[in-house]
Amino acid sequence: MSLPDCTAAGTPLGRVVGVLLVQRNPVVLDYINIPPQFLPPLKSVGFFVALQGEAGIITDSNFGEANPLMEITSHQVKSKIIPLLNKGQIVVVTGFIAENQDGEITTLGRGGSDYTATILASALGANKVFIWTDVDGIMTADPKIVPEARIVPHLSFQEAIESAVFGAKKMHPKALEPAMLSNIPVVIKNVFNPSVSGTLISSESANGRPIKLVNLIKNVALINVRGGGMVGAPGTAAKVFQTVAKDGINILMISQSVSESDISFVIRREELSRARSSLEISLLGTGLVREITNEDDICIISAVGAAIKDTPGIASRLFSALAKENINVRMIAQGSSELNISLVVKEKDGIRAVKSIHKEFALFE
């Protein structure tokens, strides 16, 4: 059963309770910011308040980063919430919290409130998801860096995921997956400025611009692993990445030369010392690796747009824009989807790099 006029709205609210409003008719008020002690009065005036796992979201037992079991979740959510909606009730669901199949409380991890909204929307067949935050939408660049940055009115799911990975609105990519799989549009709006239309995220990309936004990611470090013994040696890259993974360190970017004699990758700066120490212990003296070096004064510039893959010369324009500012590129990475071109430059050049790319592609228009 689908509810074509049902809307779910997610609100990450800090110290107050982050809740989701689910109602049968088009949303009139889909934002609520309430201290926990106000939940009982809400019940007394006709709201149904679902705490912890009462909404029916069932996850695995990966506490702290739980994953929803969508088949059972869809059944449970429908059986619990649809009868309430049919009675005309507005359902208030706390975000972030769920339970496993044994009834133990679990949490959805980073982006959990947004994730709760899209899980519920998918289970209920909602026609739209509103994600309320403190910005007017996803911007073409950080307005603190580029004052003339504007709202991106429309992104595809894949473009939004690329943007989310690199910190636009700090929305976790996994929060978009339930909506993407169910083809439910997501709208990002500003709770403090609700008249602004925000950013619509849907299955289709709009606007023929090859690049829609550019991000700056600071507090990262570059590690270079080099050695002639790496050439033609199967599994060398796996050994490098497994060594880092054992320490629970996430890799943000990877680049390897065709000669196979060096591998470069980017991690969070606070994890640099631990990563380098583990690599030196595991790889130096094995005959594979000659040296391990690092640079801790770098940043990532990420340019995102679905039309990159269909527009010749985008990389050339990027590099030309940076060259005009005398900015040297230390590392380049682009996935096969061609939705994102990521560059590593010195941190002191980061802001100028963002401004130059933003200007080159006229993202202020």
C-alpha positions as CSV (number, residue, x, y, z in Angstrom):
1,M,0.0,0.0,0.0
2,S,1.4,3.4,-0.9
3,L,0.5,6.8,0.5
4,P,1.0,9.2,-2.3
5,D,0.3,12.2,-0.1
6,C,2.3,11.2,2.9
7,T,5.4,13.2,3.7
8,A,8.2,12.5,6.2
9,A,10.3,15.3,7.5
10,G,13.6,14.9,9.3
11,T,15.0,17.4,11.8
12,P,18.5,17.0,13.4
13,L,18.1,19.2,16.4
14,G,21.2,19.0,18.7
15,R,20.4,18.9,22.4
16,V,16.6,18.8,21.9
17,V,14.8,15.8,20.6
18,G,15.3,15.3,16.8
19,V,11.9,14.2,15.6
20,L,10.1,13.3,12.4
21,L,6.6,14.3,11.6
22,V,4.6,12.0,9.4
23,Q,1.1,13.0,8.3
24,R,-1.4,12.0,5.7
25,N,-2.0,15.3,4.0
26,P,0.5,17.8,2.5
27,V,2.6,19.1,5.3
28,V,1.6,22.4,6.8
29,L,4.0,22.4,9.7
30,D,6.8,19.8,9.3
31,Y,9.3,21.1,11.8
32,I,9.2,20.6,15.5
33,N,11.9,21.5,18.0
34,I,11.0,20.3,21.5
35,P,12.7,19.4,24.8
36,P,12.1,15.8,25.9
37,Q,9.8,16.9,28.7
38,F,7.3,18.2,26.2
39,L,6.7,14.8,24.6
40,P,4.0,13.7,27.1
41,P,1.9,16.9,26.5
42,L,2.1,16.2,22.7
43,K,0.5,12.9,23.3
44,S,-2.3,14.5,25.4
45,V,-3.3,16.7,22.4
46,G,-3.6,13.9,19.9
47,F,-0.1,13.4,18.5
48,F,1.2,9.9,18.5
49,V,4.8,9.9,19.8
50,A,6.9,6.9,18.9
51,L,10.0,6.6,21.0
52,Q,13.0,4.2,20.5
53,G,11.9,1.4,18.3
54,E,8.1,2.0,18.5
55,A,7.9,3.2,14.9
56,G,8.9,-0.2,13.7
57,I,12.5,0.4,12.4
58,I,14.4,-2.9,12.8
59,T,18.2,-3.0,12.4
60,D,21.0,-5.4,12.7
61,S,23.1,-5.5,15.9
62,N,25.9,-3.3,14.7
63,F,25.4,-1.0,17.7
64,G,26.4,2.6,17.0
65,E,26.3,2.2,13.2
66,A,23.2,-0.1,12.8
67,N,21.8,-0.9,9.3
68,P,18.1,-1.2,8.7
69,L,16.6,-4.5,7.8
70,M,14.3,-3.0,5.2
71,E,12.0,-5.9,4.5
72,I,11.0,-6.4,8.1
73,T,11.2,-2.7,8.7
74,S,8.7,-1.9,5.9
75,H,6.2,-4.5,7.3
76,Q,6.6,-3.2,10.8
77,V,6.4,0.5,10.0
78,K,3.3,0.0,7.8
79,S,1.5,-2.1,10.5
80,K,2.3,0.5,13.2
81,I,2.0,3.8,11.5
82,I,-0.5,3.5,8.6
83,P,-3.5,2.8,11.0
84,L,-2.6,5.9,12.9
85,L,-2.4,8.0,9.7
86,N,-5.8,6.6,8.6
87,K,-7.2,7.9,11.9
88,G,-5.9,11.4,11.0
89,Q,-3.2,11.4,13.6
90,I,0.2,13.1,13.2
91,V,2.9,10.7,14.1
92,V,6.0,12.0,15.9
93,V,9.0,9.7,15.7
94,T,12.3,10.2,17.4
95,G,15.2,10.1,14.9
96,F,18.5,8.1,15.2
97,I,17.1,5.4,17.5
98,A,15.8,1.9,16.4
99,E,16.0,-1.6,17.8
100,N,17.2,-5.0,16.6
101,Q,15.2,-8.2,16.3
102,D,15.7,-9.0,19.9
103,G,14.2,-5.7,21.0
104,E,17.5,-4.1,22.0
105,I,18.0,-0.4,21.4
106,T,20.3,0.4,18.5
107,T,21.4,3.7,16.9
108,L,21.9,4.5,13.3
109,G,25.1,6.4,13.6
110,R,26.2,9.6,11.8
111,G,23.3,11.1,9.9
112,G,20.9,9.0,11.9
113,S,18.0,11.5,12.0
114,D,18.1,12.1,8.2
115,Y,18.4,8.3,7.8
116,T,15.3,7.7,9.9
117,A,13.3,10.1,7.7
118,T,14.3,8.3,4.5
119,I,13.8,4.9,6.0
120,L,10.3,5.8,7.1
121,A,9.5,7.5,3.8
122,S,10.6,4.4,1.9
123,A,8.6,2.1,4.1
124,L,5.5,4.2,3.8
125,G,5.7,5.1,0.1
126,A,5.9,8.8,0.9
127,N,5.8,11.3,-2.0
128,K,8.6,13.5,-0.6
129,V,11.1,13.8,2.2
130,F,12.0,17.1,3.8
131,I,15.4,17.4,5.6
132,W,15.5,20.5,7.7
133,T,18.8,22.0,8.6
134,D,20.4,25.4,9.3
135,V,21.4,26.3,5.7
136,D,19.2,27.3,2.8
137,G,20.2,24.1,0.8
138,I,23.3,22.7,-0.8
139,M,25.4,25.6,-2.0
140,T,27.7,26.0,-5.0
141,A,30.6,26.5,-2.5
142,D,31.0,27.4,1.2
143,P,29.6,31.0,1.4
144,K,32.2,31.7,4.0
145,I,34.8,31.2,1.3
146,V,32.9,32.4,-1.7
147,P,30.4,35.1,-0.6
148,E,28.6,35.0,-4.0
149,A,27.9,31.2,-3.7
150,R,24.3,30.4,-4.5
151,I,21.9,27.6,-3.7
152,V,22.0,24.6,-6.1
153,P,18.3,24.2,-6.9
154,H,18.4,20.6,-8.2
155,L,20.8,17.7,-7.9
156,S,20.6,14.0,-8.8
157,F,20.9,11.5,-6.0
158,Q,24.4,10.5,-7.3
159,E,25.5,14.2,-7.4
160,A,24.1,14.7,-3.9
161,I,25.9,11.6,-2.6
162,E,29.2,12.9,-4.0
163,S,28.5,16.2,-2.3
164,A,27.5,14.6,1.0
165,V,30.8,12.6,1.1
166,F,32.7,15.9,1.0
167,G,30.7,17.7,3.6
168,A,28.0,19.7,1.9
169,K,25.4,20.2,4.7
170,K,27.3,17.3,6.5
171,M,24.7,14.9,5.3
172,H,25.7,11.3,5.3
173,P,25.4,9.5,1.9
174,K,23.7,6.5,3.5
175,A,20.8,8.7,4.5
176,L,20.0,9.2,0.8
177,E,20.0,5.5,-0.1
178,P,16.4,4.5,1.0
179,A,15.0,7.5,-0.9
180,M,17.1,6.8,-4.0
181,L,16.1,3.1,-4.1
182,S,12.4,4.0,-3.7
183,N,12.7,7.0,-6.1
184,I,11.4,9.5,-3.5
185,P,12.5,13.1,-3.9
186,V,14.4,14.7,-1.0
187,V,14.2,18.5,-0.3
188,I,16.8,20.2,1.9
189,K,15.5,23.3,3.5
190,N,16.4,25.8,6.2
191,V,14.3,25.7,9.3
192,F,15.2,29.3,10.1
193,N,14.3,30.5,6.5
194,P,11.5,28.2,5.4
195,S,10.4,30.5,2.5
196,V,13.5,29.6,0.5
197,S,12.9,26.7,-1.8
198,G,16.1,24.8,-0.9
199,T,17.7,22.0,-2.9
200,L,15.6,19.3,-4.5
201,I,17.4,15.9,-4.9
202,S,15.8,13.4,-7.3
203,S,16.6,10.6,-9.7
204,E,17.2,13.0,-12.6
205,S,19.8,15.7,-12.9
206,A,18.8,19.2,-14.0
207,N,20.7,22.2,-15.2
208,G,23.3,21.6,-17.9
209,R,26.2,23.0,-16.0
210,P,29.1,20.5,-16.1
211,I,30.1,21.5,-12.6
212,K,27.5,22.3,-10.0
213,L,29.5,22.8,-6.9
214,V,33.0,22.8,-5.5
215,N,34.0,21.8,-2.0
216,L,37.1,22.3,0.2
217,I,38.0,19.6,2.6
218,K,40.6,20.5,5.2
219,N,42.4,18.6,8.0
220,V,43.6,15.9,5.8
221,A,47.1,14.4,5.0
222,L,48.7,12.7,2.1
223,I,50.8,9.5,2.5
224,N,53.1,8.3,-0.3
225,V,54.3,4.6,-0.4
226,R,57.1,4.0,-2.9
227,G,59.3,1.1,-3.9
228,G,60.6,-0.7,-7.0
229,G,59.6,-4.0,-5.4
230,M,56.0,-2.9,-5.8
231,V,56.2,-3.2,-9.6
232,G,54.4,-6.3,-10.9
233,A,53.9,-7.6,-7.3
234,P,50.3,-8.8,-6.9
235,G,48.6,-7.7,-3.7
236,T,50.8,-4.8,-2.9
237,A,48.0,-2.3,-2.8
238,A,45.9,-4.7,-0.8
239,K,48.7,-5.0,1.8
240,V,48.9,-1.2,2.1
241,F,45.2,-0.7,2.5
242,Q,44.7,-3.7,4.8
243,T,47.4,-2.3,7.1
244,V,45.6,1.0,7.4
245,A,42.2,-0.7,7.7
246,K,43.3,-2.7,10.7
247,D,43.7,0.5,12.6
248,G,40.2,1.6,11.6
249,I,41.5,4.4,9.4
250,N,39.3,5.5,6.5
251,I,40.9,6.5,3.1
252,L,39.4,9.5,1.4
253,M,41.3,9.4,-1.9
254,I,43.6,7.0,-3.7
255,S,46.0,7.4,-6.7
256,Q,48.5,4.9,-8.2
257,S,50.9,5.5,-11.0
258,V,50.7,3.2,-14.0
259,S,54.3,2.2,-13.2
260,E,53.0,0.6,-10.0
261,S,56.0,2.0,-8.2
262,D,54.1,4.3,-5.9
263,I,50.7,4.6,-4.2
264,S,49.3,7.8,-2.7
265,F,46.3,8.2,-0.6
266,V,44.6,10.8,1.7
267,I,43.4,10.3,5.2
268,R,42.2,12.5,8.1
269,R,45.1,14.4,9.5
270,E,44.6,13.3,13.1
271,E,45.1,9.7,11.9
272,L,48.4,10.4,10.1
273,S,50.8,9.4,12.9
274,R,49.1,6.1,13.6
275,A,48.8,5.2,9.9
276,R,52.4,6.0,9.1
277,S,53.7,4.0,12.1
278,S,51.6,1.0,11.1
279,L,52.8,1.2,7.5
280,E,56.4,1.4,8.5
281,I,56.2,-1.5,10.8
282,S,54.4,-3.7,8.3
283,L,56.0,-2.7,5.0
284,L,59.6,-1.4,5.4
285,G,62.2,-4.0,5.2
286,T,60.0,-6.4,3.2
287,G,61.7,-5.7,-0.1
288,L,58.5,-4.2,-1.5
289,V,58.6,-0.7,-0.1
290,R,61.6,1.6,-0.2
291,E,60.2,4.7,1.6
292,I,57.0,6.1,3.1
293,T,56.6,9.8,3.2
294,N,53.7,12.2,4.1
295,E,52.5,15.7,3.6
296,D,50.3,17.2,6.4
297,D,49.8,20.6,4.8
298,I,47.4,19.7,2.1
299,C,43.6,19.9,1.4
300,I,41.2,18.4,-1.1
301,I,39.3,20.3,-3.7
302,S,36.2,18.4,-5.1
303,A,34.2,19.5,-8.1
304,V,30.9,17.8,-8.6
305,G,28.5,17.6,-11.6
306,A,26.8,14.9,-13.6
307,A,27.6,16.6,-16.9
308,I,31.4,16.2,-16.3
309,K,31.3,12.9,-18.1
310,D,29.6,14.3,-21.2
311,T,31.5,17.6,-21.5
312,P,35.0,17.5,-23.1
313,G,37.7,19.7,-21.6
314,I,36.5,20.0,-18.0
315,A,39.7,18.8,-16.5
316,S,41.6,21.2,-18.8
317,R,39.6,24.1,-17.6
318,L,40.1,23.1,-14.0
319,F,43.8,22.9,-14.3
320,S,44.0,26.1,-16.3
321,A,42.1,28.0,-13.6
322,L,44.5,26.7,-10.9
323,A,47.5,27.4,-13.1
324,K,46.4,31.1,-13.5
325,E,46.6,31.3,-9.7
326,N,50.0,29.5,-9.7
327,I,48.5,26.6,-7.7
328,N,50.2,23.3,-8.1
329,V,48.2,20.0,-8.0
330,R,49.7,17.3,-5.9
331,M,47.3,14.5,-6.6
332,I,44.3,13.8,-8.8
333,A,41.5,11.3,-8.6
334,Q,38.3,10.6,-10.6
335,G,35.9,7.7,-10.3
336,S,34.5,5.8,-13.2
337,S,31.2,7.5,-12.8
338,E,32.9,10.8,-13.7
339,L,30.6,12.7,-11.3
340,N,33.5,14.1,-9.3
341,I,37.0,15.4,-10.0
342,S,39.1,15.6,-6.8
343,L,42.4,17.4,-6.5
344,V,44.9,17.7,-3.7
345,V,46.7,21.1,-3.3
346,K,48.6,22.7,-0.5
347,E,46.4,23.9,2.2
348,K,47.5,27.5,1.9
349,D,46.2,27.4,-1.7
350,G,42.8,25.8,-0.9
351,I,40.7,28.9,-0.6
352,R,42.1,30.5,-3.8
353,A,41.6,27.2,-5.6
354,V,37.9,27.0,-4.7
355,K,37.4,30.7,-5.7
356,S,39.2,30.2,-9.0
357,I,37.1,27.1,-10.0
358,H,33.9,28.8,-8.8
359,K,34.7,31.7,-11.1
360,E,35.9,29.7,-14.0
361,F,32.6,27.8,-14.2
362,A,30.5,30.8,-13.4
363,L,28.7,29.1,-10.5
364,F,27.7,32.4,-9.1
365,E,25.2,32.9,-12.0
